[in-house]
């Protein structure tokens, strides 16, 4: 049974979570956000007006702390 469950879990898409910065809040219940690689996307939710937000599968979940970001190459 667990082998079937593991195979099914590998097939199903895992939720995508990330942090982004709000650019604009749109009139239609969506928000345009900027990602750390400077790309932009439109996500669902308009309850937070500015700052950083947690996004789960294209939906704003909550406000995120505005902490510094750095990337280290190994």
PDB file of N, CA, C, O and CB in Angstrom:
ATOM      1  N   UNK A   1       0.819  -1.196   0.000  1.00  0.00           N
ATOM      2  CA  UNK A   1       0.000   0.000   0.000  1.00  0.00           C
ATOM      3  C   UNK A   1       0.860   1.256   0.000  1.00  0.00           C
ATOM      4  O   UNK A   1       0.575   2.197  -0.740  1.00  0.00           O
ATOM      5  CB  UNK A   1      -0.931   0.000   1.199  1.00  0.00           C
ATOM      6  N   UNK A   2       1.907   1.285   0.816  1.00  0.00           N
ATOM      7  CA  UNK A   2       2.712   2.496   0.889  1.00  0.00           C
ATOM      8  C   UNK A   2       3.447   2.763  -0.419  1.00  0.00           C
ATOM      9  O   UNK A   2       3.696   3.923  -0.746  1.00  0.00           O
ATOM     10  CB  UNK A   2       3.705   2.394   2.031  1.00  0.00           C
ATOM     11  N   UNK A   3       3.802   1.731  -1.175  1.00  0.00           N
ATOM     12  CA  UNK A   3       4.449   1.955  -2.464  1.00  0.00           C
ATOM     13  C   UNK A   3       3.505   2.663  -3.428  1.00  0.00           C
ATOM     14  O   UNK A   3       3.924   3.560  -4.159  1.00  0.00           O
ATOM     15  CB  UNK A   3       4.920   0.628  -3.066  1.00  0.00           C
ATOM     16  N   UNK A   4       2.247   2.271  -3.433  1.00  0.00           N
ATOM     17  CA  UNK A   4       1.257   2.930  -4.287  1.00  0.00           C
ATOM     18  C   UNK A   4       1.065   4.377  -3.854  1.00  0.00           C
ATOM     19  O   UNK A   4       0.951   5.274  -4.689  1.00  0.00           O
ATOM     20  CB  UNK A   4      -0.088   2.175  -4.244  1.00  0.00           C
ATOM     21  N   UNK A   5       1.030   4.596  -2.552  1.00  0.00           N
ATOM     22  CA  UNK A   5       0.864   5.950  -2.036  1.00  0.00           C
ATOM     23  C   UNK A   5       2.068   6.817  -2.390  1.00  0.00           C
ATOM     24  O   UNK A   5       1.895   7.981  -2.751  1.00  0.00           O
ATOM     25  CB  UNK A   5       0.659   5.924  -0.519  1.00  0.00           C
ATOM     26  N   UNK A   6       3.272   6.281  -2.296  1.00  0.00           N
ATOM     27  CA  UNK A   6       4.477   7.023  -2.666  1.00  0.00           C
ATOM     28  C   UNK A   6       4.496   7.358  -4.146  1.00  0.00           C
ATOM     29  O   UNK A   6       4.874   8.467  -4.523  1.00  0.00           O
ATOM     30  CB  UNK A   6       5.720   6.227  -2.302  1.00  0.00           C
ATOM     31  N   UNK A   7       4.099   6.429  -4.982  1.00  0.00           N
ATOM     32  CA  UNK A   7       4.061   6.677  -6.427  1.00  0.00           C
ATOM     33  C   UNK A   7       3.038   7.753  -6.761  1.00  0.00           C
ATOM     34  O   UNK A   7       3.296   8.618  -7.599  1.00  0.00           O
ATOM     35  CB  UNK A   7       3.735   5.383  -7.191  1.00  0.00           C
ATOM     36  N   UNK A   8       1.880   7.704  -6.113  1.00  0.00           N
ATOM     37  CA  UNK A   8       0.854   8.711  -6.349  1.00  0.00           C
ATOM     38  C   UNK A   8       1.345  10.082  -5.898  1.00  0.00           C
ATOM     39  O   UNK A   8       1.115  11.075  -6.588  1.00  0.00           O
ATOM     40  CB  UNK A   8      -0.449   8.339  -5.618  1.00  0.00           C
ATOM     41  N   UNK A   9       2.019  10.151  -4.751  1.00  0.00           N
ATOM     42  CA  UNK A   9       2.556  11.415  -4.260  1.00  0.00           C
ATOM     43  C   UNK A   9       3.593  12.006  -5.196  1.00  0.00           C
ATOM     44  O   UNK A   9       3.678  13.227  -5.323  1.00  0.00           O
ATOM     45  CB  UNK A   9       3.159  11.225  -2.897  1.00  0.00           C
ATOM     46  N   UNK A  10       4.383  11.171  -5.854  1.00  0.00           N
ATOM     47  CA  UNK A  10       5.378  11.655  -6.810  1.00  0.00           C
ATOM     48  C   UNK A  10       4.741  12.183  -8.081  1.00  0.00           C
ATOM     49  O   UNK A  10       5.298  13.073  -8.724  1.00  0.00           O
ATOM     50  CB  UNK A  10       6.351  10.553  -7.151  1.00  0.00           C
ATOM     51  N   UNK A  11       3.594  11.656  -8.454  1.00  0.00           N
ATOM     52  CA  UNK A  11       2.906  12.089  -9.668  1.00  0.00           C
ATOM     53  C   UNK A  11       2.193  13.425  -9.455  1.00  0.00           C
ATOM     54  O   UNK A  11       2.228  14.299 -10.322  1.00  0.00           O
ATOM     55  CB  UNK A  11       1.901  11.024 -10.116  1.00  0.00           C
ATOM     56  N   UNK A  12       1.552  13.575  -8.304  1.00  0.00           N
ATOM     57  CA  UNK A  12       0.793  14.794  -8.023  1.00  0.00           C
ATOM     58  C   UNK A  12       1.729  15.973  -7.814  1.00  0.00           C
ATOM     59  O   UNK A  12       2.820  15.832  -7.262  1.00  0.00           O
ATOM     60  CB  UNK A  12      -0.099  14.603  -6.789  1.00  0.00           C
ATOM     61  N   UNK A  13       1.287  17.119  -8.260  1.00  0.00           N
ATOM     62  CA  UNK A  13       2.101  18.335  -8.125  1.00  0.00           C
ATOM     63  C   UNK A  13       2.160  18.767  -6.664  1.00  0.00           C
ATOM     64  O   UNK A  13       1.158  18.722  -5.950  1.00  0.00           O
ATOM     65  CB  UNK A  13       1.531  19.479  -9.001  1.00  0.00           C
ATOM     66  N   UNK A  14       3.319  19.177  -6.241  1.00  0.00           N
ATOM     67  CA  UNK A  14       3.507  19.674  -4.886  1.00  0.00           C
ATOM     68  C   UNK A  14       3.191  21.179  -4.871  1.00  0.00           C
ATOM     69  O   UNK A  14       3.436  21.866  -5.863  1.00  0.00           O
ATOM     70  CB  UNK A  14       4.969  19.394  -4.380  1.00  0.00           C
ATOM     71  N   UNK A  15       2.654  21.695  -3.766  1.00  0.00           N
ATOM     72  CA  UNK A  15       2.351  23.128  -3.709  1.00  0.00           C
ATOM     73  C   UNK A  15       3.610  23.978  -3.834  1.00  0.00           C
ATOM     74  O   UNK A  15       4.663  23.632  -3.299  1.00  0.00           O
ATOM     75  CB  UNK A  15       1.630  23.463  -2.409  1.00  0.00           C
ATOM     76  N   UNK A  16       3.486  25.084  -4.540  1.00  0.00           N
ATOM     77  CA  UNK A  16       4.601  26.007  -4.726  1.00  0.00           C
ATOM     78  C   UNK A  16       4.441  27.170  -3.759  1.00  0.00           C
ATOM     79  O   UNK A  16       3.423  27.862  -3.770  1.00  0.00           O
ATOM     80  CB  UNK A  16       4.674  26.514  -6.195  1.00  0.00           C
ATOM     81  N   UNK A  17       5.462  27.383  -2.916  1.00  0.00           N
ATOM     82  CA  UNK A  17       5.434  28.493  -1.965  1.00  0.00           C
ATOM     83  C   UNK A  17       6.636  29.379  -2.196  1.00  0.00           C
ATOM     84  O   UNK A  17       7.748  28.895  -2.405  1.00  0.00           O
ATOM     85  CB  UNK A  17       5.410  27.981  -0.508  1.00  0.00           C
ATOM     86  N   UNK A  18       6.408  30.673  -2.159  1.00  0.00           N
ATOM     87  CA  UNK A  18       7.506  31.611  -2.317  1.00  0.00           C
ATOM     88  C   UNK A  18       7.125  32.957  -1.732  1.00  0.00           C
ATOM     89  O   UNK A  18       5.972  33.193  -1.369  1.00  0.00           O
ATOM     90  CB  UNK A  18       7.893  31.755  -3.794  1.00  0.00           C
ATOM     91  N   UNK A  19       8.121  33.839  -1.646  1.00  0.00           N
ATOM     92  CA  UNK A  19       7.924  35.202  -1.147  1.00  0.00           C
ATOM     93  C   UNK A  19       8.150  36.163  -2.299  1.00  0.00           C
ATOM     94  O   UNK A  19       9.088  35.995  -3.078  1.00  0.00           O
ATOM     95  CB  UNK A  19       8.884  35.523   0.049  1.00  0.00           C
ATOM     96  N   UNK A  20       7.298  37.167  -2.408  1.00  0.00           N
ATOM     97  CA  UNK A  20       7.426  38.171  -3.463  1.00  0.00           C
ATOM     98  C   UNK A  20       7.074  39.544  -2.889  1.00  0.00           C
ATOM     99  O   UNK A  20       6.497  39.656  -1.808  1.00  0.00           O
ATOM    100  CB  UNK A  20       6.510  37.826  -4.681  1.00  0.00           C
ATOM    101  N   UNK A  21       7.438  40.586  -3.645  1.00  0.00           N
ATOM    102  CA  UNK A  21       7.162  41.962  -3.243  1.00  0.00           C
ATOM    103  C   UNK A  21       5.992  42.497  -4.057  1.00  0.00           C
ATOM    104  O   UNK A  21       5.944  42.308  -5.273  1.00  0.00           O
ATOM    105  CB  UNK A  21       8.416  42.860  -3.427  1.00  0.00           C
ATOM    106  N   UNK A  22       5.064  43.150  -3.409  1.00  0.00           N
ATOM    107  CA  UNK A  22       3.890  43.692  -4.096  1.00  0.00           C
ATOM    108  C   UNK A  22       4.299  44.891  -4.943  1.00  0.00           C
ATOM    109  O   UNK A  22       4.987  45.796  -4.470  1.00  0.00           O
ATOM    110  CB  UNK A  22       2.790  44.094  -3.079  1.00  0.00           C
ATOM    111  N   UNK A  23       3.862  44.885  -6.212  1.00  0.00           N
ATOM    112  CA  UNK A  23       4.071  46.036  -7.087  1.00  0.00           C
ATOM    113  C   UNK A  23       2.804  46.876  -7.146  1.00  0.00           C
ATOM    114  O   UNK A  23       2.837  48.066  -6.832  1.00  0.00           O
ATOM    115  CB  UNK A  23       4.486  45.583  -8.505  1.00  0.00           C
ATOM    116  N   UNK A  24       1.688  46.273  -7.543  1.00  0.00           N
ATOM    117  CA  UNK A  24       0.403  46.988  -7.587  1.00  0.00           C
ATOM    118  C   UNK A  24      -0.731  46.049  -7.183  1.00  0.00           C
ATOM    119  O   UNK A  24      -0.680  44.843  -7.426  1.00  0.00           O
ATOM    120  CB  UNK A  24       0.143  47.570  -9.006  1.00  0.00           C
ATOM    121  N   UNK A  25      -1.747  46.626  -6.566  1.00  0.00           N
ATOM    122  CA  UNK A  25      -2.970  45.899  -6.246  1.00  0.00           C
ATOM    123  C   UNK A  25      -3.989  46.265  -7.312  1.00  0.00           C
ATOM    124  O   UNK A  25      -4.309  47.441  -7.485  1.00  0.00           O
ATOM    125  CB  UNK A  25      -3.497  46.238  -4.796  1.00  0.00           C
ATOM    126  N   UNK A  26      -4.493  45.287  -8.016  1.00  0.00           N
ATOM    127  CA  UNK A  26      -5.414  45.513  -9.136  1.00  0.00           C
ATOM    128  C   UNK A  26      -6.858  45.593  -8.649  1.00  0.00           C
ATOM    129  O   UNK A  26      -7.161  45.178  -7.531  1.00  0.00           O
ATOM    130  CB  UNK A  26      -5.273  44.394 -10.183  1.00  0.00           C
ATOM    131  N   UNK A  27      -7.741  46.122  -9.478  1.00  0.00           N
ATOM    132  CA  UNK A  27      -9.154  46.299  -9.122  1.00  0.00           C
ATOM    133  C   UNK A  27      -9.966  45.016  -9.176  1.00  0.00           C
ATOM    134  O   UNK A  27     -11.087  44.984  -8.669  1.00  0.00           O
ATOM    135  CB  UNK A  27      -9.779  47.305 -10.031  1.00  0.00           C
ATOM    136  N   UNK A  28      -9.433  43.959  -9.775  1.00  0.00           N
ATOM    137  CA  UNK A  28     -10.205  42.743  -9.993  1.00  0.00           C
ATOM    138  C   UNK A  28      -9.895  41.636  -8.981  1.00  0.00           C
ATOM    139  O   UNK A  28     -10.154  40.466  -9.262  1.00  0.00           O
ATOM    140  CB  UNK A  28      -9.954  42.235 -11.383  1.00  0.00           C
ATOM    141  N   UNK A  29      -9.349  41.978  -7.819  1.00  0.00           N
ATOM    142  CA  UNK A  29      -9.070  40.973  -6.790  1.00  0.00           C
ATOM    143  C   UNK A  29      -7.728  40.289  -6.954  1.00  0.00           C
ATOM    144  O   UNK A  29      -7.468  39.278  -6.301  1.00  0.00           O
ATOM    145  CB  UNK A  29     -10.145  39.941  -6.791  1.00  0.00           C
ATOM    146  N   UNK A  30      -6.874  40.816  -7.811  1.00  0.00           N
ATOM    147  CA  UNK A  30      -5.548  40.255  -8.016  1.00  0.00           C
ATOM    148  C   UNK A  30      -4.483  41.286  -7.655  1.00  0.00           C
ATOM    149  O   UNK A  30      -4.777  42.468  -7.476  1.00  0.00           O
ATOM    150  CB  UNK A  30      -5.375  39.785  -9.472  1.00  0.00           C
ATOM    151  N   UNK A  31      -3.244  40.818  -7.552  1.00  0.00           N
ATOM    152  CA  UNK A  31      -2.118  41.679  -7.228  1.00  0.00           C
ATOM    153  C   UNK A  31      -0.947  41.319  -8.129  1.00  0.00           C
ATOM    154  O   UNK A  31      -0.683  40.140  -8.365  1.00  0.00           O
ATOM    155  CB  UNK A  31      -1.726  41.550  -5.734  1.00  0.00           C
ATOM    156  N   UNK A  32      -0.247  42.327  -8.633  1.00  0.00           N
ATOM    157  CA  UNK A  32       0.967  42.102  -9.411  1.00  0.00           C
ATOM    158  C   UNK A  32       2.145  42.120  -8.450  1.00  0.00           C
ATOM    159  O   UNK A  32       2.313  43.064  -7.679  1.00  0.00           O
ATOM    160  CB  UNK A  32       1.137  43.180 -10.540  1.00  0.00           C
ATOM    161  N   UNK A  33       2.966  41.060  -8.499  1.00  0.00           N
ATOM    162  CA  UNK A  33       4.102  40.944  -7.588  1.00  0.00           C
ATOM    163  C   UNK A  33       5.397  40.823  -8.381  1.00  0.00           C
ATOM    164  O   UNK A  33       5.398  40.417  -9.543  1.00  0.00           O
ATOM    165  CB  UNK A  33       3.929  39.730  -6.648  1.00  0.00           C
ATOM    166  N   UNK A  34       6.502  41.185  -7.726  1.00  0.00           N
ATOM    167  CA  UNK A  34       7.837  41.070  -8.316  1.00  0.00           C
ATOM    168  C   UNK A  34       8.600  40.021  -7.517  1.00  0.00           C
ATOM    169  O   UNK A  34       8.647  40.078  -6.288  1.00  0.00           O
ATOM    170  CB  UNK A  34       8.595  42.456  -8.317  1.00  0.00           C
ATOM    171  N   UNK A  35       9.196  39.066  -8.219  1.00  0.00           N
ATOM    172  CA  UNK A  35       9.967  37.996  -7.586  1.00  0.00           C
ATOM    173  C   UNK A  35      11.424  38.428  -7.418  1.00  0.00           C
ATOM    174  O   UNK A  35      11.831  39.466  -7.941  1.00  0.00           O
ATOM    175  CB  UNK A  35       9.882  36.694  -8.420  1.00  0.00           C
ATOM    176  N   UNK A  36      12.195  37.643  -6.697  1.00  0.00           N
ATOM    177  CA  UNK A  36      13.594  37.988  -6.428  1.00  0.00           C
ATOM    178  C   UNK A  36      14.445  38.028  -7.688  1.00  0.00           C
ATOM    179  O   UNK A  36      15.479  38.696  -7.708  1.00  0.00           O
ATOM    180  CB  UNK A  36      14.188  37.002  -5.455  1.00  0.00           C
ATOM    181  N   UNK A  37      14.032  37.321  -8.749  1.00  0.00           N
ATOM    182  CA  UNK A  37      14.776  37.365 -10.018  1.00  0.00           C
ATOM    183  C   UNK A  37      14.269  38.466 -10.943  1.00  0.00           C
ATOM    184  O   UNK A  37      14.575  38.448 -12.135  1.00  0.00           O
ATOM    185  CB  UNK A  37      14.682  36.018 -10.729  1.00  0.00           C
ATOM    186  N   UNK A  38      13.516  39.406 -10.433  1.00  0.00           N
ATOM    187  CA  UNK A  38      12.912  40.572 -11.096  1.00  0.00           C
ATOM    188  C   UNK A  38      11.810  40.224 -12.095  1.00  0.00           C
ATOM    189  O   UNK A  38      11.356  41.102 -12.828  1.00  0.00           O
ATOM    190  CB  UNK A  38      13.979  41.348 -11.805  1.00  0.00           C
ATOM    191  N   UNK A  39      11.371  38.977 -12.141  1.00  0.00           N
ATOM    192  CA  UNK A  39      10.219  38.646 -12.983  1.00  0.00           C
ATOM    193  C   UNK A  39       8.946  39.063 -12.248  1.00  0.00           C
ATOM    194  O   UNK A  39       8.953  39.237 -11.030  1.00  0.00           O
ATOM    195  CB  UNK A  39      10.189  37.116 -13.332  1.00  0.00           C
ATOM    196  N   UNK A  40       7.867  39.220 -12.989  1.00  0.00           N
ATOM    197  CA  UNK A  40       6.591  39.654 -12.430  1.00  0.00           C
ATOM    198  C   UNK A  40       5.527  38.609 -12.711  1.00  0.00           C
ATOM    199  O   UNK A  40       5.605  37.875 -13.696  1.00  0.00           O
ATOM    200  CB  UNK A  40       6.171  41.021 -13.007  1.00  0.00           C
ATOM    201  N   UNK A  41       4.522  38.548 -11.827  1.00  0.00           N
ATOM    202  CA  UNK A  41       3.377  37.679 -12.065  1.00  0.00           C
ATOM    203  C   UNK A  41       2.156  38.272 -11.374  1.00  0.00           C
ATOM    204  O   UNK A  41       2.273  39.141 -10.510  1.00  0.00           O
ATOM    205  CB  UNK A  41       3.655  36.235 -11.559  1.00  0.00           C
ATOM    206  N   UNK A  42       0.992  37.791 -11.766  1.00  0.00           N
ATOM    207  CA  UNK A  42      -0.265  38.227 -11.175  1.00  0.00           C
ATOM    208  C   UNK A  42      -0.792  37.077 -10.330  1.00  0.00           C
ATOM    209  O   UNK A  42      -0.909  35.948 -10.808  1.00  0.00           O
ATOM    210  CB  UNK A  42      -1.305  38.660 -12.274  1.00  0.00           C
ATOM    211  N   UNK A  43      -1.111  37.366  -9.067  1.00  0.00           N
ATOM    212  CA  UNK A  43      -1.600  36.354  -8.138  1.00  0.00           C
ATOM    213  C   UNK A  43      -2.952  36.772  -7.582  1.00  0.00           C
ATOM    214  O   UNK A  43      -3.321  37.944  -7.648  1.00  0.00           O
ATOM    215  CB  UNK A  43      -0.592  36.127  -6.994  1.00  0.00           C
ATOM    216  N   UNK A  44      -3.690  35.814  -7.036  1.00  0.00           N
ATOM    217  CA  UNK A  44      -4.998  36.104  -6.446  1.00  0.00           C
ATOM    218  C   UNK A  44      -4.837  36.694  -5.058  1.00  0.00           C
ATOM    219  O   UNK A  44      -3.966  36.279  -4.295  1.00  0.00           O
ATOM    220  CB  UNK A  44      -5.859  34.837  -6.385  1.00  0.00           C
ATOM    221  N   UNK A  45      -5.675  37.655  -4.738  1.00  0.00           N
ATOM    222  CA  UNK A  45      -5.667  38.288  -3.421  1.00  0.00           C
ATOM    223  C   UNK A  45      -5.336  39.757  -3.522  1.00  0.00           C
ATOM    224  O   UNK A  45      -4.472  40.161  -4.301  1.00  0.00           O
ATOM    225  CB  UNK A  45      -4.677  37.599  -2.504  1.00  0.00           C
ATOM    226  N   UNK A  46      -6.031  40.559  -2.725  1.00  0.00           N
ATOM    227  CA  UNK A  46      -5.799  42.007  -2.741  1.00  0.00           C
ATOM    228  C   UNK A  46      -5.903  42.616  -1.351  1.00  0.00           C
ATOM    229  O   UNK A  46      -6.130  43.819  -1.215  1.00  0.00           O
ATOM    230  CB  UNK A  46      -6.789  42.687  -3.672  1.00  0.00           C
ATOM    231  N   UNK A  47      -5.737  41.789  -0.311  1.00  0.00           N
ATOM    232  CA  UNK A  47      -5.924  42.274   1.053  1.00  0.00           C
ATOM    233  C   UNK A  47      -4.698  42.973   1.633  1.00  0.00           C
ATOM    234  O   UNK A  47      -4.814  43.669   2.641  1.00  0.00           O
ATOM    235  CB  UNK A  47      -6.300  41.133   1.937  1.00  0.00           C
ATOM    236  N   UNK A  48      -3.521  42.803   1.016  1.00  0.00           N
ATOM    237  CA  UNK A  48      -2.301  43.432   1.515  1.00  0.00           C
ATOM    238  C   UNK A  48      -1.858  44.468   0.488  1.00  0.00           C
ATOM    239  O   UNK A  48      -1.738  44.158  -0.697  1.00  0.00           O
ATOM    240  CB  UNK A  48      -1.170  42.371   1.779  1.00  0.00           C
ATOM    241  N   UNK A  49      -1.615  45.694   0.938  1.00  0.00           N
ATOM    242  CA  UNK A  49      -1.374  46.797   0.012  1.00  0.00           C
ATOM    243  C   UNK A  49       0.082  46.975  -0.383  1.00  0.00           C
ATOM    244  O   UNK A  49       0.354  47.439  -1.490  1.00  0.00           O
ATOM    245  CB  UNK A  49      -1.865  48.056   0.610  1.00  0.00           C
ATOM    246  N   UNK A  50       1.033  46.622   0.486  1.00  0.00           N
ATOM    247  CA  UNK A  50       2.439  46.845   0.153  1.00  0.00           C
ATOM    248  C   UNK A  50       3.317  45.905   0.967  1.00  0.00           C
ATOM    249  O   UNK A  50       2.866  45.277   1.925  1.00  0.00           O
ATOM    250  CB  UNK A  50       2.840  48.318   0.408  1.00  0.00           C
ATOM    251  N   UNK A  51       4.581  45.824   0.565  1.00  0.00           N
ATOM    252  CA  UNK A  51       5.537  44.988   1.279  1.00  0.00           C
ATOM    253  C   UNK A  51       5.701  43.631   0.639  1.00  0.00           C
ATOM    254  O   UNK A  51       5.412  43.447  -0.543  1.00  0.00           O
ATOM    255  CB  UNK A  51       5.115  44.822   2.707  1.00  0.00           C
ATOM    256  N   UNK A  52       6.166  42.684   1.425  1.00  0.00           N
ATOM    257  CA  UNK A  52       6.394  41.325   0.943  1.00  0.00           C
ATOM    258  C   UNK A  52       5.271  40.424   1.417  1.00  0.00           C
ATOM    259  O   UNK A  52       4.690  40.640   2.480  1.00  0.00           O
ATOM    260  CB  UNK A  52       7.759  40.787   1.421  1.00  0.00           C
ATOM    261  N   UNK A  53       4.971  39.405   0.612  1.00  0.00           N
ATOM    262  CA  UNK A  53       3.889  38.481   0.931  1.00  0.00           C
ATOM    263  C   UNK A  53       4.325  37.040   0.675  1.00  0.00           C
ATOM    264  O   UNK A  53       5.190  36.766  -0.156  1.00  0.00           O
ATOM    265  CB  UNK A  53       2.633  38.816   0.108  1.00  0.00           C
ATOM    266  N   UNK A  54       3.693  36.128   1.421  1.00  0.00           N
ATOM    267  CA  UNK A  54       3.835  34.705   1.153  1.00  0.00           C
ATOM    268  C   UNK A  54       2.797  34.321   0.113  1.00  0.00           C
ATOM    269  O   UNK A  54       1.632  34.706   0.213  1.00  0.00           O
ATOM    270  CB  UNK A  54       3.674  33.857   2.456  1.00  0.00           C
ATOM    271  N   UNK A  55       3.230  33.551  -0.897  1.00  0.00           N
ATOM    272  CA  UNK A  55       2.327  33.109  -1.954  1.00  0.00           C
ATOM    273  C   UNK A  55       2.364  31.593  -2.011  1.00  0.00           C
ATOM    274  O   UNK A  55       3.438  30.993  -2.050  1.00  0.00           O
ATOM    275  CB  UNK A  55       2.714  33.729  -3.331  1.00  0.00           C
ATOM    276  N   UNK A  56       1.188  30.971  -2.015  1.00  0.00           N
ATOM    277  CA  UNK A  56       1.074  29.523  -2.091  1.00  0.00           C
ATOM    278  C   UNK A  56       0.182  29.171  -3.273  1.00  0.00           C
ATOM    279  O   UNK A  56      -1.007  29.492  -3.270  1.00  0.00           O
ATOM    280  CB  UNK A  56       0.511  28.929  -0.766  1.00  0.00           C
ATOM    281  N   UNK A  57       0.740  28.522  -4.273  1.00  0.00           N
ATOM    282  CA  UNK A  57       0.001  28.134  -5.483  1.00  0.00           C
ATOM    283  C   UNK A  57      -0.735  29.298  -6.127  1.00  0.00           C
ATOM    284  O   UNK A  57      -1.880  29.141  -6.551  1.00  0.00           O
ATOM    285  CB  UNK A  57      -0.988  27.044  -5.155  1.00  0.00           C
ATOM    286  N   UNK A  58      -0.104  30.458  -6.209  1.00  0.00           N
ATOM    287  CA  UNK A  58      -0.684  31.604  -6.890  1.00  0.00           C
ATOM    288  C   UNK A  58      -1.686  32.399  -6.094  1.00  0.00           C
ATOM    289  O   UNK A  58      -2.402  33.225  -6.659  1.00  0.00           O
ATOM    290  CB  UNK A  58      -1.319  31.159  -8.108  1.00  0.00           C
ATOM    291  N   UNK A  59      -1.760  32.169  -4.772  1.00  0.00           N
ATOM    292  CA  UNK A  59      -2.696  32.885  -3.908  1.00  0.00           C
ATOM    293  C   UNK A  59      -1.909  33.508  -2.755  1.00  0.00           C
ATOM    294  O   UNK A  59      -1.085  32.840  -2.131  1.00  0.00           O
ATOM    295  CB  UNK A  59      -3.819  31.929  -3.372  1.00  0.00           C
ATOM    296  N   UNK A  60      -2.162  34.789  -2.472  1.00  0.00           N
ATOM    297  CA  UNK A  60      -1.504  35.448  -1.349  1.00  0.00           C
ATOM    298  C   UNK A  60      -2.047  34.852  -0.055  1.00  0.00           C
ATOM    299  O   UNK A  60      -3.257  34.809   0.169  1.00  0.00           O
ATOM    300  CB  UNK A  60      -1.722  36.997  -1.391  1.00  0.00           C
ATOM    301  N   UNK A  61      -1.121  34.391   0.797  1.00  0.00           N
ATOM    302  CA  UNK A  61      -1.503  33.768   2.064  1.00  0.00           C
ATOM    303  C   UNK A  61      -1.444  34.781   3.208  1.00  0.00           C
ATOM    304  O   UNK A  61      -2.403  34.912   3.969  1.00  0.00           O
ATOM    305  CB  UNK A  61      -0.587  32.568   2.370  1.00  0.00           C
ATOM    306  N   UNK A  62      -0.317  35.503   3.334  1.00  0.00           N
ATOM    307  CA  UNK A  62      -0.173  36.465   4.417  1.00  0.00           C
ATOM    308  C   UNK A  62       1.003  37.387   4.150  1.00  0.00           C
ATOM    309  O   UNK A  62       1.760  37.188   3.200  1.00  0.00           O
ATOM    310  CB  UNK A  62       0.004  35.748   5.758  1.00  0.00           C
ATOM    311  N   UNK A  63       1.147  38.385   4.988  1.00  0.00           N
ATOM    312  CA  UNK A  63       2.271  39.321   4.901  1.00  0.00           C
ATOM    313  C   UNK A  63       3.539  38.594   5.345  1.00  0.00           C
ATOM    314  O   UNK A  63       3.495  37.754   6.244  1.00  0.00           O
ATOM    315  CB  UNK A  63       2.018  40.601   5.779  1.00  0.00           C
ATOM    316  N   UNK A  64       4.667  38.917   4.715  1.00  0.00           N
ATOM    317  CA  UNK A  64       5.959  38.351   5.073  1.00  0.00           C
ATOM    318  C   UNK A  64       6.846  39.452   5.649  1.00  0.00           C
ATOM    319  O   UNK A  64       6.670  40.629   5.335  1.00  0.00           O
ATOM    320  CB  UNK A  64       6.633  37.683   3.844  1.00  0.00           C
ATOM    321  N   UNK A  65       7.783  39.065   6.478  1.00  0.00           N
ATOM    322  CA  UNK A  65       8.728  40.034   7.045  1.00  0.00           C
ATOM    323  C   UNK A  65       9.640  40.554   5.941  1.00  0.00           C
ATOM    324  O   UNK A  65      10.049  39.797   5.060  1.00  0.00           O
ATOM    325  CB  UNK A  65       9.567  39.393   8.192  1.00  0.00           C
ATOM    326  N   UNK A  66       9.954  41.825   5.986  1.00  0.00           N
ATOM    327  CA  UNK A  66      10.808  42.442   4.971  1.00  0.00           C
ATOM    328  C   UNK A  66      12.270  42.316   5.405  1.00  0.00           C
ATOM    329  O   UNK A  66      12.871  43.279   5.881  1.00  0.00           O
ATOM    330  CB  UNK A  66      10.420  43.940   4.749  1.00  0.00           C
ATOM    331  N   UNK A  67      12.830  41.126   5.236  1.00  0.00           N
ATOM    332  CA  UNK A  67      14.198  40.831   5.634  1.00  0.00           C
ATOM    333  C   UNK A  67      15.140  40.967   4.443  1.00  0.00           C
ATOM    334  O   UNK A  67      14.704  40.826   3.300  1.00  0.00           O
ATOM    335  CB  UNK A  67      14.293  39.422   6.234  1.00  0.00           C
ATOM    336  N   UNK A  68      16.418  41.238   4.684  1.00  0.00           N
ATOM    337  CA  UNK A  68      17.374  41.323   3.571  1.00  0.00           C
ATOM    338  C   UNK A  68      17.553  39.966   2.905  1.00  0.00           C
ATOM    339  O   UNK A  68      17.429  38.924   3.548  1.00  0.00           O
ATOM    340  CB  UNK A  68      18.733  41.851   4.065  1.00  0.00           C
ATOM    341  N   UNK A  69      17.845  39.991   1.607  1.00  0.00           N
ATOM    342  CA  UNK A  69      18.015  38.778   0.818  1.00  0.00           C
ATOM    343  C   UNK A  69      19.438  38.729   0.270  1.00  0.00           C
ATOM    344  O   UNK A  69      19.945  39.725  -0.247  1.00  0.00           O
ATOM    345  CB  UNK A  69      16.978  38.714  -0.335  1.00  0.00           C
ATOM    346  N   UNK A  70      20.071  37.581   0.384  1.00  0.00           N
ATOM    347  CA  UNK A  70      21.393  37.412  -0.233  1.00  0.00           C
ATOM    348  C   UNK A  70      21.489  35.994  -0.757  1.00  0.00           C
ATOM    349  O   UNK A  70      20.886  35.073  -0.206  1.00  0.00           O
ATOM    350  CB  UNK A  70      22.550  37.713   0.783  1.00  0.00           C
ATOM    351  N   UNK A  71      22.242  35.828  -1.814  1.00  0.00           N
ATOM    352  CA  UNK A  71      22.416  34.541  -2.443  1.00  0.00           C
ATOM    353  C   UNK A  71      23.896  34.184  -2.431  1.00  0.00           C
ATOM    354  O   UNK A  71      24.744  35.008  -2.777  1.00  0.00           O
ATOM    355  CB  UNK A  71      21.854  34.546  -3.882  1.00  0.00           C
ATOM    356  N   UNK A  72      24.202  32.957  -2.031  1.00  0.00           N
ATOM    357  CA  UNK A  72      25.583  32.511  -1.938  1.00  0.00           C
ATOM    358  C   UNK A  72      25.802  31.366  -2.917  1.00  0.00           C
ATOM    359  O   UNK A  72      25.052  30.389  -2.916  1.00  0.00           O
ATOM    360  CB  UNK A  72      25.933  32.078  -0.490  1.00  0.00           C
ATOM    361  N   UNK A  73      26.810  31.484  -3.737  1.00  0.00           N
ATOM    362  CA  UNK A  73      27.160  30.415  -4.682  1.00  0.00           C
ATOM    363  C   UNK A  73      28.215  29.520  -4.048  1.00  0.00           C
ATOM    364  O   UNK A  73      29.182  30.005  -3.461  1.00  0.00           O
ATOM    365  CB  UNK A  73      27.676  31.001  -6.036  1.00  0.00           C
ATOM    366  N   UNK A  74      28.026  28.237  -4.168  1.00  0.00           N
ATOM    367  CA  UNK A  74      28.991  27.290  -3.612  1.00  0.00           C
ATOM    368  C   UNK A  74      29.644  26.525  -4.737  1.00  0.00           C
ATOM    369  O   UNK A  74      30.494  25.669  -4.490  1.00  0.00           O
ATOM    370  CB  UNK A  74      28.316  26.321  -2.617  1.00  0.00           C
TER     371      UNK A  74
END
